[in-house]
Amino acid sequence: MTSTRIESTAGRPHGAAAGPAAEPGLSATVSGSLAAALRRSAEIERRIGEEPRSFRILTGDRPTGELHLGHYFGTLLNRVRLQDAGAQLFVLVADYQALTDRDRAEALGENVLGLVLDYLATGIDPARATIFAHSAVPELNQLLLPFLSLVSTSELGRNPTVKDEIAHSRQRSPGGATPRTPRGMSDGKASVSNMRSVNGLMFTYPVHQAADILFCKGNLVPVGQDQLPHLEVTRLVARRFNERYPGAGGPVFPLPDALLSAAPLLLGTDGGKMSKSRGNAIALRATADETARLIRGAKTDAQRRISYDPAGRPEVSSLVLLAALCLDRDPVSVADQIGDGGAAALKRTVTEAVNERLAPFRTRRAELAADPGYARQVLREGCAQARAVATATLQEVRDAMGMRY
Ligand code: TRP
């Protein structure tokens, strides 16, 4: 991925000179790198078909709640597809990262095992893929220290995804005071009071994410657009590490590529971004009745004729899209079929489509959940595998840095 640099490289650590030959800084624009990432993703898709084993894929989720339909169509199905194509898949339960925007990760253990069940029920196969958690792999976490030395504080502060998350943070200040500006600010900008109250982990988690990806020398990261700035951090860390500490056997780290998901974005039932923490999501593990209730309460508009017009009618179009994804059909034809049926007919169609599509997932998940020891064992074995990989990488890092005592 070649990213376009449009900002200056001021703020780069260690006073590296800016100039035409200088490495691209973190300020590579998201839009510039988006176009490049899209081109590159198409090329990578071709290569996956030809040489799947050359791809080591790292992806993951924070255990902050239930996975929902946005995850399913946005990433989960894609992970299974890549696994089935023969790529090596690492799936991270990012339990430390869950603490970036909240004081305490509630029900952490339950959420972690819930994620593992969601993965298994979607078709991630522990015989071929590695499912693991941050907190069980100390050698991965240790990479954070040398990696943090490679980025400047101003680079950390510029990350647009982090800024957006700070705006939605539900953290109290470390001293205990509630932020003066409530979360959910609509302009998506970090307020001064929120900036003061977020914890250090929020600022550094993109670098932690570099450790997540690089500990296993992942070279491909399936992401949504909002994660592109983080992947830029990872590439920057890898590039700077390789330059500063050339390993005896060549560069220690690969420069991973983003694989952008082709799936269009699903909105939540309130018309905003579908999100575990915003209470507007349809959980994969919801019952058929809960699903019906959530869809009945979804925001629509007063126009009777149903159409697929994402720009003009975002809420209605997102429901049409959801039905279309579940039915493997084209959204325009789904909308035409509902025609003048209005919101009620649209919601009926969507509810049926979702419940039918998820029925096998839900049955499988219930079977797996009946034996809680199983998910735990899958996770333990995955953590042990990840740990062996992380230990070898940390050794290489120490060797490259001359930390051999
Ligand atoms: N940030 C991701 C999320 O919020 C989770 C995650 C953690 C991740 N580490 C990662 C994703 C590394 C891709 C690669 O869902």
Residues whose N, C-alpha, C, O or C-beta is under 5 A from the ligand:
A	BS01	LIG	L58 T59 G60 D61 R62 A94 Q209 D212
